[in-house]
């Protein structure tokens, strides 16, 4: 998720009362012929292939109700069931993990999160998360805003880098959460997308909801055919092209656009879903974009660049920025503007 507030994702973040959770997926026609372990790893992007292979060996994965081998070639319409171990976030321990702190006062931290770091403990990520690092830097933050995600007011995808704000105490958490709820927080992202975007500036206003088949994905949902009401939740993204690029890739010459995206809502994977729906998916996004990427990138090209909030104690409006990571800047340098 490039950004979500705690309240906006309440239905997705309720406390787990069981140690394991059952997930069921359906194989689509264009996915036929893939190995079961590869297919399931793609369906669960936050889990490793080693984890998936271990579950298969332990019998935690079924195909149409029967145990299967990792090498099984999946077929369209098959129901893949998997029992996923859950992590109790309350067990999160402080870990001495370096943090890039952009700003800090008695109320909050503004952190430049690197790509590859999960924000809070989740299945497959019991430690090494931003929460583990924050608990080491600021032990008193435990329990602020809830035991499972201490101090967090919003979150970023694992492979999205950039700015995230963390409250140090409950009063600051309430104040910041109110700003996100009122949509007074200004959030800008930088993204490299496929193709030359035309028009170079615009607004995407398309409701987003959970994909009816791929339950780990979000999608733009059409209006209800009976009531005419939106089936998804309101999602609005403004974009501006900062530069057009062309480069030679493994599949020949290709065009790209560097954009600034401004979020007016905070839906799960909002920018990624909107740009893919607009036929200009984000470079490196194998979940919503091209399966075979034209630029070799181990993350998606999405960076939370600017965040403007009001400081809880003084009410002063402050703008924070995080420079584009070197790895992403090098990609732009290799392309022809």
N, C-alpha and C positions, 0 to 999 in steps of 0.2 A: 504494500500500500504506500503510495507516495505520501499520503497524509490522511490521517483519521483522528478525530477527537475521541476521547473515551466514550462520550455519550452517543456519538454517531455510530459507534460500532458495538453498542451494548449487546445486540443480539448475537454478535460473534465472539464476545469476550466474557461470557458468564463463567463463573467458577465451575471447574470440572469436579464433579462429585465422585466420578469413577476413575479407576486407574487406567482404563483403556477406553478407546472410542472406536466405533465401527464406521467405516466409510465404504460406500459402494459407488463404482464408476461404470459407465457403459462405453464399450469400444465403438468408435465411429468408423465409417466405411474407409475413410482415407488413412486410418491408422492400422489397417490390417497388415499382418505379416511381420510386425515388430516383435522382438523378444519380450516376454512378459516383464522381466526385470527392467529393461529399458523403457518400456511403455509406462510402467507404474512410477518410475523415477521422474518421468516427464509430467505425469499427472500430479505428483507431489513435489513441486519444485524446491521446497524447503528441506527435503530429505535427501540423503546421499544414496547412491546406488548400493553401497555396502550395507546400509541399513535395510534397504528393500530386499536385498538378497538374503540377509539374515532372517527377516520375517518370513520369506518364502520357505527357507529351510525349516523354520520352526512351525510351519503349518498355519501361520497367521494370515496367509493370502489364499483366497479361493477363486476359482473360475467357474461360474455357474454352479456354485455351491460345493465344488470338489477341489481338493488340494491339487497343486500343479507345480511343475518344475520351472526354474527361472528361464530355461531355454524355450519354453512353450511359445509358439507363434500365435499371437492373439488374432481373433476373427471378429468381424463386425457383429454388433449386437450382444456380444458376451458381457456378462455382468461380473466385474472384478470386485471382490470384497476384500477388505484388509482391516485387521484389528491393529490400531495404532496406539502404542504406549503413550500415555499423557505425562507431562512433567508438571509437578506442583511448583508453581513459581514462588510460593512462600518459602521454599527451601533454597532460594537463590543466596549464594554466598558472595561476600566481597572478594574481588580479585584485582590484583595490581596490574591493570591493563591501561596503557597510555591513553590519555584523552587529549584531543585538541580543543581547548577551551577558548572560545572567542570572547566571552564576557562572563563575569561572575560578580554577584553581590550577595547580600544577606538573604535575598528572596529567591534567586534563580541562577541557573547555569544556562549558557547558550553554547552548544557543542557542535563542532563540525564532525559528523559521523562519517567514517570511511565506508566505502562499498564493501560488502562481504560481512559486515557486522550486523547480527540480528539485534533488534532493539530490546526485547525482553525474552526471558526463558520461555521456550515452547517445545513441543515434541521434536526431538532431534537436536535441540539446542539448549541443554540444561545449564551450560555455563559459557563463558567467553562472550557474553552479550553486553550491550551497553549498560543494562541494569547492574550486572556484576561489577563493571568498572565504576559506575556511579556510587555504589555502596562502599567501595574502597575509598573513593575520593571524599565522600560526604556520608559517613556512617549514620548520622542523625536523620537521613532521608528515608530510612526504612519505615514503611507503613504510611507515608504521606500519599494521600489520594488512593490508598488501597494497597494491600500487601503484595498482590501479584505484579503490579507495575509501579513501584514506588517513584513518585515524583513526575511520572510521565503525563503529559497533557495531550500530546499527539505523537504520531509514530511515522517512521519511514520504512519503505521496503528494505529488505536485506541488501539488495544490490543498488539501492539509491543512496548516493552520498549527499552530504550537506547538512544544513542547519536543523537542529532540534532543540527545543527549549525544555528545561526540566525545573520543576518547582521544588524549593528546599523545605517548605513547610505548608501546612494545610491552607492557611489563609492565602498564600501566594498561588497555590494550586487552584483554589476556587476562583480567584480573580482572573487568572490566565484562562481557565476553562470557560469562564463567562465571555471572555473576548473571542475565543474560537467559536462559541455557540452563536454569538451575535454577528459573526463574520466580519469583525473589525480588524482582524489580523491580516496583514498583507503578506502574501506568499508568492514568490517568483521562483521558477525553475528554469534551468537551461537544458535543452534536449536537442540531440541530433536525430532527425527523422529521415526516412527514405523518401527520395524524390524531391523535386522542386515544388514547394508548396505555393499554391495559387488559389485565392488571393493571398498576398503577403501578410495580411492582417485580418483577423476575424474572431468570431465568438462561436464556440461549439456548445449548444444548449441541447443536451440529449440525456434523458434519464438513464440511470445505471442501476442494475440489480444483479443478483447472483444468476449465473448461467444455468438454464434449466437442466442441462445434461452434465456439463463439466463443472462440478460443484466447487472446485477450487478456483474457478475463474469468475470474473465479472463480465458483464456485457451490456450494450445498449439495448434496452427493451422497448418494443413497440407499445403503443397504447392498447389498452384492453379492447378487444373487438366488440364487446357487448356494451360496456359503459362508456367507452371512449376516454376513460381516465388513464393517466400514465401508469404503467405497470412497474416502473422502476422509481428510484428516488431522484429528485432534482439534482442535476449535475451541470455546472457551468464552468467552462474553461475559455479564457481569452488567450490568443497567441499572436505573436509578432515575429516575423522572419528577421533575424539579425544578419544573415548571410547565406548565399547560395554557394554550394560546393560541388565539384566534380572530381572524380578520381578513378583510377584503374583498379579494379578488384579482380578476384579470381574468376569472375563470370563476365569480365569485360568492363567497359566504361559505365559508371553509375553516377547518379545525381543524388545530392543530399541537401537538407536545409537545417541550419542551426536556428532554433527558435527560443524565444522567451515565452513561457507559459505561466499565466497568472490564474491561480485557483480561487474561485468564488464559493466553492463547496469543497467538502473533504471526503469524497467517496473512495472506497477501496479501489486502488489501481487507476484512479480517475484519468490522469493524463495518458497513461498507457492505453487504456480502453478507448478514450476519445480519439487519439491519434490513429490507432488501428482502424477504428470505425470510419475515420476520415480518409482512409486508404493511404496514410503516411505513417506507418508504424515506427516506433523508436528503434534506432540501431542497437543491436545486441539483445533485443527483447524476443527471446525464443518462445515465450508463452503466448504473446499476442501478435507477434510479428512473424517474419519469415523463419521457417524452420532451418533453412540453410542461409546463414548470414553472409552478406557480401563483405563485411569488415570483421576481421577476427577480433573479438572482444569477449572477455570472460564475464562481463557485467553488462547491464544496459546503460546507454548514454543518457542518463537522467540525473540531474544534480540540483538539490535545493539550495539556490544561490542567495536569495534575499529573504529576510524575515523582518517585518516591522510590527512591533508590539508596544503596549504601554507598560512601563515598569510598575509592578504592584504597589510599592510604597509611595512613590512620588507622582505617579500618573504621567510621567514624562514619556513622550513618544520617542522610541529609539529604533534605528534601522541597523541591522547586522547583515554582513555579507560574508560568504565563504568562497574563495577563489576556485575556479574550475580545477579539479585534480590533474596532476601532471599527465597521467595516463590518457585522459580525455583530450587534454590540450595537444598532445603529440599526434593524436588522430587528425585533429583539425589542421595541424601543421603539415601533415603529409598530403592533405587534399588541396586541390587548386580552387581558390576562392574566385 
